[in-house]
Amino acid sequence: MKKILSLVLIGAVAMGLLSACSGADSVASADSTTPTTQTGGRTLTVTGIGKITTIPDVAYITIGVHTEGKVVAEALQSNTAQATKVAEALKGLGVDAKDIQTTNFNIYPQQTYNPQGQLEGTQYIVDNSVYVTVHDLSKVGDILSAVVSSGANNINGIQYDISNKDKVLSEARTLAVQNALLQATDLAKAANVNLGPVETINAVNNVPVPIYEAKVGAAMASANASVPVSAGELTVTVQVTATYEIK
C-alpha cells in the first residue's frame, strides 16, 4: 500500500514539474517577441514659380451685324448685304476664309410701344456674328476700321493670345522647377540636412489673356484712319509644388 502511495506522489510531482516548465516556456516565448515601430521618411515641401513674358502673335475678334425691320424679309436682306460686305473687307485685308467662322445667327421678333406704353407693332431683329482669327497683328486696327465702314455695328472685343502656347508653358515649367529646387537647397542647407530626391511635383498653369474692348459708334464708322489698338504683353505663369526627401 505504501509503495502504491509513493508512486502516486512521484507521478504528481513529475506532472507539477512538467506543468511549471511548460509555463516557463510560454512566458519566455512571449517575452522574446519585441514589437517594431516603422518611422516615415522626413520631407521638405516648397513652391516654385516660373514666369515667361512674351508678345502675343494672334488676335481673335468677334464681329457682328445687327439689323431691324418691320418685315422679317427686309431685316434679313439688309443683314445679309452688310455681312457680305464685312466678309469681303476681311478677305481684302488678307484674312483667310478658314479664319472667319460664324458663331451666332438669330432672327427674332420684338414688340414696340409708344411713349404712352401702347403696343404699336412688331419689329424683326437679325443678328449675325463671326469669330475672326487675325495672325498679322499689325492689321488689327485696319480690320476694325474696314469692317465698321462695311456695315459691322457690333464688336465685342479683341482677345490676344499666343499661337504656340505649349512652348512657352514648357519654358515656364522649367523655370518653376529650377526655382523650387533652389529654394529646397537653401532650406536644407539652413536646416543642416541633406536634400534627397524629389518625391512629388504638382503644377498649375496660369495664362492671363488681356481683352481690349472696342466701342463701335458713328465716329469710328466714319473714320478713315486705322483704329489704334495695342496688343501689349502676356505673362505666362507656372506654379509647382515639389516635395523632396531630406536626410
Backbone hydrogen bonds in HBPLUS format (Angstrom, degrees):
<---DONOR---> <-ACCEPTOR-->    atom                        ^
c    i                          cat <-CA-CA->   ^        H-A-AA   ^      H-
h    n   atom  resd res      DA  || num        DHA   H-A  angle D-A-AA Bond
n    s   type  num  typ     dist DA aas  dist angle  dist       angle   num
A0005-LEU N   A0001-MET O   3.13 MM   4  6.48 157.1  2.18 150.0 155.5     1
A0006-SER N   A0002-LYS O   3.01 MM   4  6.25 155.4  2.07 146.9 153.5     2
A0007-LEU N   A0003-LYS O   3.15 MM   4  6.38 154.9  2.21 143.7 149.7     3
A0008-VAL N   A0004-ILE O   3.08 MM   4  6.40 151.7  2.16 146.1 153.9     4
A0009-LEU N   A0005-LEU O   2.94 MM   4  6.22 161.1  1.97 153.3 157.9     5
A0010-ILE N   A0006-SER O   2.93 MM   4  6.12 160.6  1.97 148.9 154.4     6
A0011-GLY N   A0007-LEU O   2.98 MM   4  6.17 154.7  2.04 143.6 150.3     7
A0012-ALA N   A0008-VAL O   2.95 MM   4  6.20 153.7  2.02 147.6 154.7     8
A0013-VAL N   A0009-LEU O   2.94 MM   4  6.19 161.5  1.98 151.8 156.4     9
A0014-ALA N   A0010-ILE O   2.95 MM   4  6.18 156.5  2.01 144.8 151.6    10
A0015-MET N   A0011-GLY O   2.96 MM   4  6.19 158.6  2.00 148.2 153.5    11
A0016-GLY N   A0012-ALA O   2.93 MM   4  6.17 154.2  1.99 146.4 153.9    12
A0017-LEU N   A0013-VAL O   2.93 MM   4  6.22 155.5  1.99 149.9 156.0    13
A0018-LEU N   A0014-ALA O   2.94 MM   4  6.23 157.5  2.00 149.0 155.3    14
A0019-SER N   A0015-MET O   2.88 MM   4  6.09 155.5  1.94 146.5 153.4    15
A0020-ALA N   A0016-GLY O   2.93 MM   4  6.15 155.4  1.99 147.2 153.7    16
A0021-CYS N   A0017-LEU O   2.92 MM   4  6.17 158.2  1.97 148.3 154.0    17
A0022-SER N   A0018-LEU O   2.93 MM   4  6.16 157.1  1.99 147.8 154.0    18
A0023-GLY N   A0019-SER O   3.03 MM   4  6.27 156.5  2.09 147.4 153.2    19
A0024-ALA N   A0020-ALA O   2.96 MM   4  6.20 156.0  2.02 147.6 154.4    20
A0025-ASP N   A0021-CYS O   2.94 MM   4  6.19 155.3  2.00 148.8 155.1    21
A0026-SER N   A0022-SER O   3.04 MM   4  6.30 150.1  2.13 143.0 151.0    22
A0027-VAL N   A0023-GLY O   3.05 MM   4  6.31 158.1  2.09 150.9 155.7    23
A0028-ALA N   A0024-ALA O   2.94 MM   4  6.13 163.5  1.97 151.0 155.8    24
A0029-SER N   A0025-ASP O   2.90 MM   4  6.05 153.9  1.97 145.1 152.2    25
A0030-ALA N   A0026-SER O   3.08 MM   4  6.28 155.3  2.14 145.2 151.2    26
A0031-ASP N   A0027-VAL O   2.96 MM   4  6.18 158.4  2.01 152.8 158.5    27
A0032-SER N   A0028-ALA O   3.10 MM   4  6.16 135.1  2.31 141.7 152.0    28
A0246-ILE N   A0042-ARG O   3.05 MM 204  5.62 168.0  2.07 136.0 136.0    29
A0044-LEU N   A0244-TYR O   2.80 MM 200  5.19 147.6  1.91 148.0 156.6    30
A0244-TYR N   A0044-LEU O   2.78 MM 200  5.19 167.9  1.79 153.5 154.5    31
A0046-VAL N   A0242-ALA O   2.92 MM 196  5.52 160.2  1.96 158.1 163.1    32
A0242-ALA N   A0046-VAL O   2.90 MM 196  5.52 151.7  1.98 156.0 164.2    33
A0048-GLY N   A0240-VAL O   2.75 MM 192  5.20 153.7  1.82 155.1 161.6    34
A0240-VAL N   A0048-GLY O   2.90 MM 192  5.20 163.6  1.93 149.2 154.8    35
A0050-GLY N   A0238-VAL O   2.87 MM 188  5.19 155.0  1.94 156.0 162.1    36
A0238-VAL N   A0050-GLY O   2.87 MM 188  5.19 160.5  1.90 154.1 160.2    37
A0052-ILE N   A0236-VAL O   2.91 MM 184  5.18 156.5  1.96 148.4 156.1    38
A0236-VAL N   A0052-ILE O   2.79 MM 184  5.18 166.3  1.81 158.0 154.0    39
A0054-THR N   A0234-LEU O   2.81 MM 180  5.40 164.1  1.84 161.8 165.0    40
A0234-LEU N   A0054-THR O   2.77 MM 180  5.40 174.0  1.78 170.4 172.4    41
A0057-ASP N   A0161-ASP O   3.15 MM 104  6.56 143.0  2.30 152.1 161.6    42
A0161-ASP N   A0058-VAL O   2.95 MM 103  5.46 157.9  1.99 156.8 156.4    43
A0059-ALA N   A0134-VAL O   2.94 MM  75  5.08 158.7  1.98 146.6 153.1    44
A0134-VAL N   A0059-ALA O   2.78 MM  75  5.08 173.5  1.79 158.7 160.3    45
A0060-TYR N   A0159-GLN O   2.80 MM  99  5.05 149.3  1.89 138.4 148.9    46
A0159-GLN N   A0060-TYR O   2.87 MM  99  5.05 166.2  1.89 147.6 152.3    47
A0061-ILE N   A0132-VAL O   2.90 MM  71  5.14 160.6  1.93 146.7 153.2    48
A0132-VAL N   A0061-ILE O   2.77 MM  71  5.14 179.5  1.77 158.8 158.9    49
A0156-ASN N   A0062-THR O   3.19 MM  94  5.67 145.4  2.32 146.2 155.2    50
A0063-ILE N   A0130-VAL O   2.92 MM  67  5.40 159.3  1.97 161.6 164.0    51
A0130-VAL N   A0063-ILE O   2.78 MM  67  5.40 161.6  1.81 156.3 160.8    52
A0064-GLY N   A0154-ASN O   2.57 MM  90  4.65 142.1  1.70 148.9 158.5    53
A0153-ASN N   A0064-GLY O   3.11 MM  89  6.29 140.9  2.27 148.3 160.0    54
A0154-ASN N   A0064-GLY O   3.15 MM  90  4.65 126.5  2.45 143.9 134.5    55
A0065-VAL N   A0128-ASN O   2.81 MM  63  5.28 151.6  1.89 144.7 154.0    56
A0128-ASN N   A0065-VAL O   3.04 MM  63  5.28 153.3  2.12 144.8 153.0    57
A0067-THR N   A0126-VAL O   3.00 MM  59  5.33 163.7  2.03 152.9 158.3    58
A0126-VAL N   A0067-THR O   2.95 MM  59  5.33 164.0  1.97 154.9 155.8    59
A0069-GLY N   A0124-TYR O   3.02 MM  55  5.31 140.8  2.18 139.5 151.0    60
A0124-TYR N   A0069-GLY O   2.68 MM  55  5.31 166.8  1.70 156.9 161.7    61
A0074-GLU N   A0071-VAL O   3.08 MM   3  5.39 122.3  2.42 104.5 118.4    62
A0075-ALA N   A0071-VAL O   3.11 MM   4  6.46 161.3  2.15 157.1 162.4    63
A0076-LEU N   A0072-VAL O   2.96 MM   4  6.11 157.5  2.01 148.5 154.6    64
A0077-GLN N   A0073-ALA O   2.90 MM   4  6.01 157.3  1.95 143.4 150.0    65
A0078-SER N   A0074-GLU O   2.96 MM   4  6.10 163.9  1.99 149.8 154.0    66
A0079-ASN N   A0075-ALA O   3.04 MM   4  6.14 156.7  2.09 140.3 147.0    67
A0080-THR N   A0076-LEU O   2.87 MM   4  6.03 160.4  1.90 150.8 156.1    68
A0081-ALA N   A0077-GLN O   3.04 MM   4  6.23 158.7  2.09 147.5 152.7    69
A0082-GLN N   A0078-SER O   3.12 MM   4  6.35 163.1  2.15 149.1 153.2    70
A0083-ALA N   A0079-ASN O   2.86 MM   4  6.00 164.4  1.88 154.1 159.0    71
A0084-THR N   A0080-THR O   2.94 MM   4  6.02 151.1  2.02 143.5 150.9    72
A0085-LYS N   A0081-ALA O   3.21 MM   4  6.46 156.4  2.27 143.2 148.7    73
A0086-VAL N   A0082-GLN O   2.99 MM   4  6.29 151.3  2.08 147.3 155.7    74
A0087-ALA N   A0083-ALA O   2.99 MM   4  6.25 159.2  2.04 147.6 152.4    75
A0088-GLU N   A0084-THR O   2.99 MM   4  6.25 155.7  2.05 147.0 153.8    76
A0089-ALA N   A0085-LYS O   2.92 MM   4  6.12 151.8  2.00 144.9 152.5    77
A0090-LEU N   A0086-VAL O   3.01 MM   4  6.30 153.4  2.08 148.8 155.6    78
A0091-LYS N   A0087-ALA O   3.02 MM   4  6.29 165.5  2.05 151.2 154.6    79
A0092-GLY N   A0088-GLU O   2.88 MM   4  6.00 146.9  1.99 142.2 152.0    80
A0093-LEU N   A0090-LEU O   3.12 MM   3  5.33 143.1  2.26 100.9 111.3    81
A0095-VAL N   A0090-LEU O   3.07 MM   5  5.47 158.7  2.12 147.0 142.2    82
A0094-GLY N   A0091-LYS O   3.05 MM   3  5.15 155.9  2.11 110.1 111.2    83
A0099-ASP N   A0096-ASP O   2.93 MM   3  5.34 152.3  2.01 110.3 119.3    84
A0100-ILE N   A0097-ALA O   3.16 MM   3  5.42 158.9  2.21 114.6 115.0    85
A0133-THR N   A0099-ASP O   2.95 MM  34  5.07 155.2  2.02 143.9 150.8    86
A0101-GLN N   A0131-TYR O   3.04 MM  30  5.06 164.6  2.07 135.8 140.8    87
A0131-TYR N   A0101-GLN O   2.59 MM  30  5.06 164.6  1.61 152.3 155.4    88
A0103-THR N   A0129-SER O   2.97 MM  26  5.78 158.2  2.01 137.0 144.2    89
A0104-ASN N   A0129-SER O   3.41 MM  25  4.98 154.8  2.48 135.3 129.9    90
A0129-SER N   A0104-ASN O   2.79 MM  25  4.98 165.5  1.81 146.9 149.7    91
A0106-ASN N   A0127-ASP O   2.85 MM  21  5.13 155.5  1.91 144.0 152.3    92
A0127-ASP N   A0106-ASN O   2.85 MM  21  5.13 160.3  1.89 148.4 154.9    93
A0108-TYR N   A0125-ILE O   2.98 MM  17  5.36 154.0  2.05 144.6 153.0    94
A0125-ILE N   A0108-TYR O   2.82 MM  17  5.36 177.2  1.82 158.4 159.4    95
A0110-GLN N   A0123-GLN O   2.65 MM  13  5.16 147.5  1.75 159.6 164.5    96
A0123-GLN N   A0110-GLN O   2.78 MM  13  5.16 178.2  1.78 150.6 150.6    97
A0112-THR N   A0121-GLY O   2.88 MM   9  5.47 166.2  1.90 145.6 147.4    98
A0120-GLU N   A0112-THR O   2.79 MM   8  5.55 172.2  1.79 144.2 146.4    99
A0114-ASN N   A0118-GLN O   2.90 MM   4  5.47 154.7  1.96 150.7 156.2   100
A0117-GLY N   A0114-ASN O   2.81 MM   3  5.33 163.5  1.84 124.0 127.5   101
A0139-LYS N   A0136-ASP O   3.03 MM   3  5.83 166.5  2.05 123.3 127.7   102
A0140-VAL N   A0137-LEU O   3.30 MM   3  5.37 169.4  2.31 107.6 110.7   103
A0143-ILE N   A0139-LYS O   2.84 MM   4  6.02 156.0  1.89 156.9 164.3   104
A0144-LEU N   A0140-VAL O   3.02 MM   4  6.31 158.7  2.07 153.3 158.0   105
A0145-SER N   A0141-GLY O   3.15 MM   4  6.41 167.1  2.17 151.5 154.4   106
A0227-VAL N   A0141-GLY O   3.29 MM  86  4.39 155.5  2.35 110.6 103.7   107
A0146-ALA N   A0142-ASP O   2.92 MM   4  6.05 160.2  1.95 149.0 155.1   108
A0147-VAL N   A0143-ILE O   2.95 MM   4  6.08 169.3  1.96 156.8 158.5   109
A0148-VAL N   A0144-LEU O   3.16 MM   4  6.22 159.9  2.20 146.9 152.4   110
A0149-SER N   A0145-SER O   3.06 MM   4  6.16 160.5  2.09 145.4 151.2   111
A0150-SER N   A0146-ALA O   3.00 MM   4  6.14 130.5  2.25 136.2 149.8   112
A0152-ALA N   A0147-VAL O   2.88 MM   5  5.48 163.8  1.91 152.2 146.8   113
A0151-GLY N   A0148-VAL O   3.18 MM   3  5.31 155.4  2.24 102.7 110.1   114
A0158-ILE N   A0212-TYR O   2.82 MM  54  5.10 151.1  1.91 141.3 151.2   115
A0212-TYR N   A0158-ILE O   3.00 MM  54  5.10 165.9  2.02 147.2 151.1   116
A0169-LEU N   A0165-LYS O   2.92 MM   4  6.13 162.3  1.95 156.1 161.4   117
A0170-SER N   A0166-ASP O   2.94 MM   4  6.10 151.5  2.02 144.2 151.7   118
A0171-GLU N   A0167-LYS O   3.13 MM   4  6.43 154.9  2.19 145.9 151.7   119
A0172-ALA N   A0168-VAL O   3.00 MM   4  6.28 155.6  2.06 148.0 155.0   120
A0173-ARG N   A0169-LEU O   2.87 MM   4  6.09 151.8  1.95 148.9 156.4   121
A0174-THR N   A0170-SER O   3.08 MM   4  6.33 158.2  2.13 146.2 151.4   122
A0175-LEU N   A0171-GLU O   3.14 MM   4  6.44 159.6  2.18 146.7 151.6   123
A0176-ALA N   A0172-ALA O   2.94 MM   4  6.16 151.3  2.03 144.5 152.8   124
A0177-VAL N   A0173-ARG O   2.93 MM   4  6.21 159.9  1.97 156.2 160.0   125
A0178-GLN N   A0174-THR O   3.03 MM   4  6.22 160.9  2.06 149.2 154.7   126
A0179-ASN N   A0175-LEU O   2.90 MM   4  6.07 152.8  1.98 144.5 152.1   127
A0180-ALA N   A0176-ALA O   2.96 MM   4  6.21 151.3  2.04 143.9 151.6   128
A0181-LEU N   A0177-VAL O   2.99 MM   4  6.22 159.9  2.03 150.4 155.2   129
A0182-LEU N   A0178-GLN O   2.99 MM   4  6.20 156.6  2.05 146.7 152.9   130
A0183-GLN N   A0179-ASN O   3.07 MM   4  6.31 161.9  2.11 146.9 151.2   131
A0184-ALA N   A0180-ALA O   2.93 MM   4  6.16 163.6  1.96 150.8 155.7   132
A0185-THR N   A0181-LEU O   2.88 MM   4  6.03 158.2  1.93 149.5 155.4   133
A0186-ASP N   A0182-LEU O   3.03 MM   4  6.25 163.1  2.06 150.3 154.4   134
A0187-LEU N   A0183-GLN O   2.94 MM   4  6.16 161.7  1.97 153.9 158.9   135
A0188-ALA N   A0184-ALA O   2.91 MM   4  6.03 160.2  1.94 149.1 154.7   136
A0189-LYS N   A0185-THR O   3.03 MM   4  6.17 158.1  2.08 147.2 153.0   137
A0190-ALA N   A0186-ASP O   2.97 MM   4  6.18 157.6  2.03 145.3 151.6   138
A0191-ALA N   A0187-LEU O   2.92 MM   4  6.08 145.6  2.04 144.3 153.6   139
A0193-VAL N   A0188-ALA O   2.95 MM   5  5.16 175.3  1.95 151.6 153.2   140
A0192-ASN N   A0189-LYS O   3.18 MM   3  5.02 156.4  2.24  98.2 105.2   141
A0247-LYS N   A0194-ASN O   2.80 MM  53  5.04 159.0  1.85 145.7 153.0   142
A0196-GLY N   A0245-GLU O   2.44 MM  49  4.58 151.6  1.51 164.6 157.9   143
A0245-GLU N   A0197-PRO O   3.05 MM  48  5.76 164.9  2.07 152.3 155.6   144
A0199-GLU N   A0243-THR O   2.64 MM  44  5.52 173.6  1.64 163.0 165.3   145
A0200-THR N   A0243-THR O   3.41 MM  43  5.26 155.5  2.48 130.3 136.6   146
A0243-THR N   A0200-THR O   2.90 MM  43  5.26 160.4  1.94 151.4 154.9   147
A0202-ASN N   A0241-THR O   2.94 MM  39  5.16 151.8  2.02 136.4 145.5   148
A0241-THR N   A0202-ASN O   2.74 MM  39  5.16 154.3  1.81 149.0 158.0   149
A0204-VAL N   A0239-GLN O   2.74 MM  35  5.17 146.1  1.85 147.7 159.3   150
A0239-GLN N   A0204-VAL O   2.88 MM  35  5.17 168.2  1.90 152.2 155.6   151
A0206-ASN N   A0237-THR O   2.72 MM  31  5.06 147.4  1.82 169.2 170.0   152
A0237-THR N   A0206-ASN O   2.91 MM  31  5.06 174.3  1.92 158.6 157.3   153
A0221-ALA N   A0217-GLY O   3.02 MM   4  6.25 159.7  2.06 150.1 156.5   154
A0222-SER N   A0218-ALA O   3.02 MM   4  6.20 145.0  2.14 147.6 155.1   155
A0223-ALA N   A0220-MET O   3.17 MM   3  5.12 144.9  2.30  96.9 107.3   156
